[in-house]
Amino acid sequence: MRRPKGIKTKKSVAKRFKITASGKVMRSSAGRRHLCQTKNPKRRRNLRGTTTVHPTDEYRIKQNLMFSH
């Protein structure tokens, strides 16, 4: 039996971004995967946690996350 066609969430985008209750898009900081021994502790500390996505990119991310907003 054929599956019904429709709008689907892009799973690769869903794993990388989260949308807050107020509608902002959050992302994790880049530069934490490897080569951390060359970065100083202050720089590594500031790369922890999440930051907001720039408003120019928010629209495209929300288009790929259909059922999250």
Secondary structure, DSSP 8 states (H G I E B T S, - for coil): ----------HHHHHHEEE-TTS-EEEE-SS-SS-GGGS-HHHHHHTSSEEE--HHHHHHHHHH-TT--
